[in-house]
């Protein structure tokens, strides 16, 4: 009986919750303020080349685009930055080896994905009545996914950074080839078996176990490419037909925690190109702030379709880039 009452309480619209129990946006606002303070501190405590900063004046715009994609779909926006870094290398403006690309991508995501995570978390406590075939996200499910996957993925990420000499080329080929299959499967499922089926209202034990398994390779892949764990979590939950808030929101929170802790190793080994981070981070924070309304405006079906297309096209692009 107690469990049933608790489930019903999670499903009750927030406008029926007593004022003393309602969540406010203070946590999200406080998190945003701390991020701004951290960003300002980076200008004072990190080395930067004024000449290079001038040459990279366009990076804030790139950060906006990458963060909107990453935080609206829960997948990585790194493919937006790869062409930019390649163009800078070809023009002789700046050369970043793969390790430094991963480092600066983690740094940018540490700001962008954290803003996105805060925005989706705030939405968790201010959900609107669901539309037809849609479901509300239970608070306990949101935090169960976020905490469980982070607790497994982060140790895998840290261990990979410090202990495992992976063949990055082979891992990239395998991971992105797998992503293409998953992306196509997501699109097909969205328009066939899940098209007229109500969204799942409660996280199933089977899915909890699968997410725990996904977390291990997801953490290791994130250590190598700065993206991976969020993409896998978002894809799996999308495919299993859970609400957008659970799929994208947890992916953003998990990605945020992962890249922040993964960035520590790169800072210690001086692999972060601070000029790129300093210029792209404000755009990433702005793009992350705008991403949630865009995702909700698109709706579940369009968002899942675009997310699947993004996974497929970005994987094909990275495979082509790696092949050439």
Secondary structure, 3 states (H helix, E strand, C coil): CHHHHHHHHHHCCHHHCCHHHCCCCHHHHHHHHHHHHHHHHHHHHCCCCHHHHHHCCCHHHHHHHHHHHHHHHCCCCHHHHHHHHHHHHHCCCCCCCHHHHHHHHHHHHHHHHHHHHHHHHHHHCCCCCCCCCCCCCCHHHHHHHHHHHHHHHHHHHHHHHHHCCCCHHHHHHHHHHHHHHHHHHHHHHHHCCCCCCCCECCCCHHHHHHHHHHHHHHHHHHHHHCCCHHHHHHHHHHHCCECHHHHHHHHHHHHHHHHHHHHHHHHHCCCCCHHHHHHHHHHHHHHHHHHHHHHHHHHHHHHHHHHHHHHHHHHHHHHHHHHC
